[in-house]
Amino acid sequence: MQKDFKRVKDSQVVISELMLPSHSNFNGKIHGGYILSLLDQIAFACASKHSRAYCVTASVDTVDFLRPIEIGELVTMKASVNYVGRSSMVIGIRVEAENIQTGDIKHCNSSYFTMVAKNDKGKSVAVPGLILKTDNQIRRFAKSIKRKNMKSNRVKEFHETDFSSEKYLHILEDHKVKIELDS
C-alpha cells in the first residue's frame, strides 16, 4: 500500500546527456524540440516515481529558453515534485548545460509540467502528499499554487462567450497592427 506522504528528495530525478550534432538545428544550436522531449521524459520519471503510477502530461506551464545549448555540452536536468493535488503533480525542472572543457555551467531553462497519475484503466488515481522540509520546498509549493490560480483565471478569460472584436480593439492600440475590417 502507498504511503500517505513522501519527501521531495525521494522522488527527485537527475539525468545528464551529451549534446550531439544530431540534436542540433540549422543554426548549430541544440533543437528546442529535442530539449522538450527530454523535459517530458524526466517529468514522467519524477511523477511516476512519486506516485508509483503511470503518469501523463496534462500541461506545460512554462518553457522559457534562456540560453542556447551548444553541441558538445553536457546537459543536466534536475526534476522535483513541487506540488501535489489529488491526482496531479507539478514537476519543476531545471536545465543546465556544462562546457566540459572549461567546466562553465549555465542555467538554460526552468520548466513546470503538470502530470496526472493514472491506473491501468486510464482513470486518475490519488497521489501521496508531499513532506516539505526546507524554505525552498515551501516556496516552490506556494508558487505552484499561484501558477495554478493564474492558469485558472487565464482559462476563464479565454473561454468567455463574447467574441466581438470591438471589445478587444483597445488592447491592439500599442501594437504593430493595421485593422481593415470588411464591411
N, C-alpha and C positions, 0 to 999 in steps of 0.2 A: 504494500500500500504506500502511496505517496505521502511524503511529509507535508505538513501544512505550510511550512516556511523554509526558504533556502537562503543562504548567504549569497551576496553578489559574486564573490570570488569563486563560488562553487560552480558557476555557470559560464565564467569568462572563457573566451576562446581567442587565441592569437595565431595568426598564420603569416608566413613570410613567403614571398615568391620573387625570384629574379625576373626582371622585365627583359623580354627578348625582342628582337626585331619583328617577329611575327605578331607581337602585341601592339605594334605602332600604327599610327595613321600616316597620311601622306606628308605630314609636316615633321615626321620623325619623333613625335611625342607619343606616349602611350595612349591608346584609344580610350576615350571615356566609357564607351560601351563595355570594354573589357573590364575596366575597374568596377562598373556597375554589376557585372556578373559576379565578380569576386565578392563584392559587398553583399549581394543577395545570398551567396553561399555561406558566408560567415554569419550572417544574421540568422539563417536557417539553423546552422550548427549551434549557435548560442541559445536560441529559443528552444530548440529540441532538447538540448542538454538541461535547460532549466525545467521544462515541462515534462520531459520523458515521454513526449508525444510527437507525432508528425506535425509539422508547422507549415503554414502557408503565409505568403506575404500579402498583407491586407492593404498596406500603403507605404509609400516612401515620403516622409515629411520634408526632408531637406537633403539635397545633394549639391553642395557648392564646391566646384573645383577651384581651389585656392591657388595652387601652383602646379605647373606641368610636371609630369613624371617622365624621366628620360630612360632610353634604352640602357640597360646595364645597371640600373639602380635596383636595390633590394627594397621591395615594398613590404611593409609590415602593417597588418590590420589587427586592431585590438577591439574586441566586441564585449560589451557588458549589458546585462539586463538593467535598464534604467528605471523601468516602471512595469507594474503588472496590474491588470484588471481582472475580470472574472476568467476570461479565456484568452485575453490578449496580453502581449508584452511589447514594450518599446525597447528596441535594441539600439544602443548607441555605439557607433563605430568610429574609431579614429584611424586615419590612414597617414602613414609616414613613409617617406622614401629616403633611403640612405645611399649616398655615393660611397660605394665600397672601397674606393681607392683613397678617399680623403677622410671618410668617417663622418662627413657632414650629414646631418639629418634635418629634413624639412617636413613640416606639417602640410599635407596636401589636401586633406578633406576631413570633415566630420559629418556623419550621416545618421539619420534616425529612421529605422524601419519598424513598422508595426507588424507584428507577426501574431497569428492566431493558431492555437493548438487544436488539432482535430483527432477524432478517433478513426477507427478503420471503416466506419460508415460515412465519414465526412462531416460528422456533427461536431460542433465546438465543444471542447471539454475544459473543465476548470484547471487552472494552473496554480502551483504553490505561490504563496505570498512571498514577500521579499524582506529579509532582515537587513536593515540599514545600520551600518556601524561607523560611518565616517561623515563628516560635514559634506564632503564631495558627493557621496551617495545620496544624502538628503537633498542637496541642491539639484542633482540630476533628476531625482524623482519629482520634486516640485516643479522643475522646468518642464518635465514631460506633461504634468497636469496642465500647465499654462498653454503648452503647444496643443494639447487635446482640446482645450476650451476655445483657442483661436481657430482651430480647424472646424469645430462645431459651428462657430459664428460664420466662418467663410462658407461652409456648406449651406447654411440658411440663406445667406445673401445671394449666392449664385443659383439657388433653386427657387427664387421668387417667381411669381406668375406675371408680373408687369414687365414686358419686354419692349415697351415703346422706346424708340431711340431718343425722343425728346428728353426723357428722364436722365440720359447719360451725357448729353451734349456739354454740360459744364465741366465734366471730367476731361474732355478732349481738348480744352482750350489751350493748354500749355504744351501740347504735343505736336509733333510733325505729322499733320494730317490735313487733308483737304476734303471737305464734305461736298458731294454733288448728289443730293437726293433726287431720285426720279419722281416726277410729278404725276 
